[in-house]
Amino acid sequence: MGAPQRLGGLAGIRHDGWGEGALNEAPGIWSRAIAVFERDLNESGYSAFTIRDYKNDVWRLATLVHARPETITEEHVAHARRMDVQQGVALRTRRRRASAWSLFRRRCFGSVEDSALLRKIADPALGLSVDDRLLLALVALAGLRPVEIAALQGRDVNLRDGVLRARRGWRRIPMHPVLVEALRACMAVRPFQSFRPLLAGPAGHALGERTLHGRFRRIAKAMAEPGLKPADLRRGAARRLRAAGTPGTLVRAFLGLEREQPLAPRKGAFLELGCMRERILQLL
């Protein structure tokens, strides 16, 4: 589900005349905004506990800034964070709230559709290196976290069957043709070896999670999306899978969430996601 559909759900919020001031003058405005936010979180594969916490965090933002939801800016968020510091809120809670507030602004009032972001991955005009394009494809089309990508080795790629094995996430994922193309382009430059990392540094060592996050930030700037994070692409793919009719349990399995739950068939210790092949092909 792209941003225009979500904005359509908020159309009544933008023009009902509630000015700056007290939250209790029009609580329905924030209630509707948070209801749309909750629906978006559910479609993105977030757990019930995360949705509960994020909803409470956004309600706190509403009480701290006294502004309409569509007018929330970075200055409002910075003010709310300063208030948390002054009140002695624990660092872990402050970080979670900052994440919830930023996500609320991007998802409910953003302007870029998930499909537009995903199409950029296959755009040769970006001029990305083969490693950078592979990193993007692994995040957006296989749902992998940077920490899972760092653990990938040549033996995890099965081009004959079109399956990628995420050993850190314990799942076998059907590969989208764009991901297969990115893997072949990378192999043409640097052939994969069974027990060597898929994405390696200059000395051939595996790239760490922090290094991959730094590389992703550089790629995001090249895509003219400086605020983009790996989680945004992962959740965008989850929303498109949900829009295609994929059950929520399979979407959570695709994202590597709640692995101990019976979300999908198993092959040994791995979740076998071959049943999602046709829907993964529809991501782009």
C-alpha positions as CSV (number, residue, x, y, z in Angstrom):
1,M,0.0,0.0,0.0
2,G,1.6,3.3,-1.1
3,A,1.4,6.7,0.5
4,P,-1.5,8.1,-1.5
5,Q,-3.8,5.4,-0.1
6,R,-2.8,6.2,3.4
7,L,-3.2,9.9,2.8
8,G,-6.6,9.2,1.5
9,G,-7.4,7.7,4.9
10,L,-6.3,11.0,6.5
11,A,-8.1,13.3,4.2
12,G,-10.6,14.3,6.9
13,I,-7.8,15.2,9.2
14,R,-6.3,17.9,7.0
15,H,-9.2,20.2,6.5
16,D,-11.5,20.2,9.5
17,G,-10.3,23.5,10.9
18,W,-8.5,22.5,14.1
19,G,-5.9,25.1,14.9
20,E,-2.9,25.1,17.2
21,G,-3.7,24.7,20.8
22,A,-5.1,22.1,23.2
23,L,-5.4,18.4,22.2
24,N,-8.7,18.1,24.0
25,E,-10.4,20.5,21.6
26,A,-10.5,17.9,18.8
27,P,-9.3,14.4,20.1
28,G,-10.9,12.7,17.1
29,I,-8.3,14.2,14.7
30,W,-5.4,12.4,16.4
31,S,-7.5,9.3,17.0
32,R,-8.1,9.0,13.3
33,A,-4.4,9.6,12.5
34,I,-3.3,7.0,14.9
35,A,-5.9,4.5,13.6
36,V,-4.4,4.9,10.1
37,F,-0.9,4.6,11.6
38,E,-1.9,1.4,13.4
39,R,-3.3,-0.1,10.2
40,D,-0.1,0.7,8.4
41,L,2.0,-0.9,11.2
42,N,-0.2,-4.0,11.0
43,E,0.2,-4.3,7.2
44,S,4.0,-3.8,7.6
45,G,4.3,-6.9,9.8
46,Y,5.0,-5.3,13.2
47,S,4.2,-7.3,16.3
48,A,1.2,-6.6,18.5
49,F,3.5,-5.4,21.3
50,T,5.4,-3.0,19.0
51,I,2.1,-1.6,17.7
52,R,0.9,-1.1,21.2
53,D,4.0,0.8,22.3
54,Y,4.2,2.9,19.1
55,K,0.5,4.0,19.5
56,N,1.2,5.1,23.1
57,D,4.3,6.9,22.0
58,V,2.4,8.8,19.3
59,W,-0.2,9.8,21.8
60,R,2.5,11.1,24.1
61,L,3.8,13.2,21.1
62,A,0.3,14.6,20.7
63,T,0.2,15.8,24.3
64,L,3.7,17.3,24.2
65,V,3.6,19.4,21.0
66,H,-0.1,20.5,20.8
67,A,-0.2,20.6,17.0
68,R,-2.2,18.9,14.3
69,P,-0.8,15.6,13.2
70,E,-0.1,16.7,9.6
71,T,1.9,19.7,10.9
72,I,4.4,17.7,13.0
73,T,7.9,18.7,12.0
74,E,11.4,17.8,13.1
75,E,11.3,20.7,15.5
76,H,8.2,19.3,17.2
77,V,10.0,15.9,17.6
78,A,13.1,17.6,18.9
79,H,11.0,19.4,21.5
80,A,9.4,16.2,22.6
81,R,12.7,14.5,22.9
82,R,14.1,17.3,25.1
83,M,11.0,17.0,27.3
84,D,11.7,13.3,27.7
85,V,15.3,14.0,28.7
86,Q,14.2,16.7,31.3
87,Q,11.8,14.2,32.8
88,G,14.4,11.5,33.2
89,V,12.9,9.0,30.7
90,A,15.2,5.9,30.2
91,L,17.4,6.0,27.2
92,R,15.9,2.8,25.7
93,T,12.4,4.3,25.9
94,R,13.6,7.6,24.4
95,R,15.1,5.8,21.4
96,R,11.9,3.8,20.9
97,R,9.8,6.9,21.0
98,A,12.0,8.7,18.6
99,S,11.7,5.8,16.2
100,A,7.9,5.8,16.6
101,W,7.6,9.5,16.0
102,S,9.8,9.5,13.0
103,L,7.9,6.5,11.5
104,F,4.5,8.2,12.2
105,R,5.6,11.3,10.2
106,R,7.1,9.3,7.3
107,R,4.3,6.7,6.9
108,C,1.2,8.8,7.5
109,F,2.4,12.0,5.8
110,G,5.2,10.9,3.5
111,S,5.1,11.5,-0.3
112,V,7.1,8.5,-1.7
113,E,5.3,5.3,-2.5
114,D,6.8,1.9,-1.6
115,S,6.6,0.8,-5.3
116,A,8.6,3.9,-6.4
117,L,11.3,3.1,-3.9
118,L,11.5,-0.5,-5.0
119,R,11.6,0.5,-8.7
120,K,14.7,2.6,-8.0
121,I,16.6,-0.6,-7.2
122,A,16.5,-1.7,-10.8
123,D,17.2,1.7,-12.2
124,P,20.6,1.7,-13.9
125,A,20.7,5.5,-14.0
126,L,21.7,5.5,-10.3
127,G,25.2,4.4,-11.2
128,L,25.6,2.2,-8.2
129,S,28.3,-0.4,-8.0
130,V,27.4,-4.1,-8.2
131,D,27.9,-4.6,-4.5
132,D,25.7,-1.6,-3.6
133,R,22.9,-2.8,-6.0
134,L,23.2,-6.3,-4.4
135,L,22.9,-4.8,-0.9
136,L,19.7,-2.9,-1.9
137,A,18.2,-6.0,-3.6
138,L,18.9,-8.2,-0.5
139,V,17.2,-5.8,1.8
140,A,14.2,-4.9,-0.4
141,L,13.5,-8.1,-2.3
142,A,14.6,-10.8,0.2
143,G,13.6,-8.9,3.4
144,L,17.1,-9.3,5.0
145,R,18.5,-7.2,7.8
146,P,22.1,-5.9,7.5
147,V,23.1,-8.3,10.3
148,E,21.7,-11.2,8.2
149,I,23.5,-9.9,5.1
150,A,26.8,-9.8,6.9
151,A,26.5,-13.5,7.6
152,L,25.8,-14.6,4.0
153,Q,28.3,-16.7,2.2
154,G,28.7,-18.1,-1.3
155,R,27.2,-21.5,-0.2
156,D,23.9,-19.7,0.7
157,V,23.1,-18.8,-2.9
158,N,21.4,-21.5,-5.0
159,L,20.9,-19.9,-8.5
160,R,19.7,-23.2,-10.0
161,D,16.6,-23.4,-7.7
162,G,16.4,-19.6,-7.3
163,V,16.6,-19.8,-3.5
164,L,18.6,-17.8,-1.0
165,R,19.4,-19.2,2.5
166,A,19.6,-16.7,5.3
167,R,21.5,-18.7,8.0
168,R,21.3,-15.9,10.5
169,G,17.5,-15.6,10.0
170,W,16.9,-19.3,9.6
171,R,14.8,-19.1,6.4
172,R,15.0,-20.1,2.7
173,I,13.7,-17.3,0.5
174,P,12.7,-17.5,-3.2
175,M,14.7,-14.9,-5.2
176,H,13.2,-12.2,-7.3
177,P,14.7,-11.9,-10.9
178,V,16.2,-8.5,-10.0
179,L,18.0,-10.1,-7.1
180,V,19.2,-12.9,-9.3
181,E,20.5,-10.4,-11.8
182,A,22.3,-8.5,-9.1
183,L,23.9,-11.7,-7.8
184,R,25.1,-12.7,-11.3
185,A,26.5,-9.2,-11.9
186,C,28.4,-9.5,-8.6
187,M,29.7,-13.0,-9.5
188,A,31.0,-11.6,-12.9
189,V,33.2,-9.2,-11.0
190,R,34.1,-11.5,-8.0
191,P,33.2,-15.2,-8.2
192,F,31.5,-16.4,-5.0
193,Q,33.3,-19.0,-2.9
194,S,31.4,-21.4,-0.7
195,F,32.8,-20.3,2.7
196,R,33.7,-16.7,1.8
197,P,31.4,-13.7,2.6
198,L,28.9,-12.6,-0.1
199,L,29.7,-8.9,0.5
200,A,33.4,-8.5,1.5
201,G,35.7,-5.6,2.2
202,P,38.9,-4.7,0.3
203,A,40.9,-7.4,2.2
204,G,38.2,-10.0,1.6
205,H,36.9,-9.9,5.2
206,A,33.1,-10.0,5.9
207,L,31.6,-6.5,6.3
208,G,30.1,-5.8,9.7
209,E,26.6,-4.7,10.4
210,R,27.7,-1.1,11.2
211,T,29.7,-0.9,7.9
212,L,26.6,-2.1,6.0
213,H,24.4,0.5,7.6
214,G,27.0,3.2,6.7
215,R,27.0,1.9,3.1
216,F,23.3,2.0,3.0
217,R,23.2,5.6,4.2
218,R,25.5,6.5,1.3
219,I,23.3,4.6,-1.2
220,A,20.2,6.4,0.2
221,K,21.8,9.8,-0.5
222,A,22.5,8.6,-4.1
223,M,18.9,7.7,-4.4
224,A,17.9,11.2,-3.2
225,E,16.3,9.6,-0.1
226,P,18.7,10.6,2.7
227,G,16.3,9.5,5.4
228,L,15.8,6.0,4.0
229,K,16.7,3.1,6.3
230,P,16.9,-0.6,5.6
231,A,13.8,-1.2,7.7
232,D,11.8,1.2,5.4
233,L,12.5,-1.1,2.4
234,R,11.8,-4.2,4.3
235,R,8.5,-2.9,5.6
236,G,7.6,-1.5,2.2
237,A,8.1,-5.0,0.7
238,A,5.9,-6.4,3.6
239,R,3.1,-3.9,2.7
240,R,3.2,-4.9,-0.9
241,L,3.0,-8.6,0.0
242,R,0.0,-7.9,2.3
243,A,-1.6,-5.9,-0.5
244,A,-1.2,-9.0,-2.8
245,G,-3.1,-11.1,-0.3
246,T,-0.2,-12.8,1.5
247,P,-1.2,-13.9,5.0
248,G,0.3,-11.9,7.9
249,T,2.0,-15.0,9.3
250,L,3.9,-15.5,6.0
251,V,4.8,-11.8,5.9
252,R,6.3,-12.0,9.4
253,A,8.2,-15.2,8.3
254,F,9.5,-13.3,5.3
255,L,10.8,-10.5,7.6
256,G,12.4,-13.1,9.9
257,L,10.1,-12.3,12.9
258,E,8.8,-14.6,15.6
259,R,10.9,-17.5,14.2
260,E,9.9,-19.8,17.0
261,Q,6.2,-19.6,15.9
262,P,4.8,-22.0,13.3
263,L,4.6,-19.3,10.6
264,A,5.5,-21.3,7.6
265,P,6.6,-24.8,6.5
266,R,10.0,-25.9,7.6
267,K,12.9,-27.7,5.9
268,G,15.1,-28.8,8.7
269,A,15.8,-25.9,11.0
270,F,14.9,-23.4,8.2
271,L,11.5,-21.8,7.4
272,E,10.7,-22.8,3.8
273,L,9.1,-19.8,2.0
274,G,8.8,-21.4,-1.5
275,C,5.0,-20.9,-1.2
276,M,5.6,-17.1,-1.5
277,R,7.5,-17.3,-4.8
278,E,4.7,-15.9,-7.0
279,R,3.9,-13.1,-4.6
280,I,7.6,-12.2,-4.3
281,L,7.8,-11.9,-8.1
282,Q,5.1,-9.2,-7.8
283,L,7.2,-6.9,-5.6
284,L,8.5,-5.1,-8.8
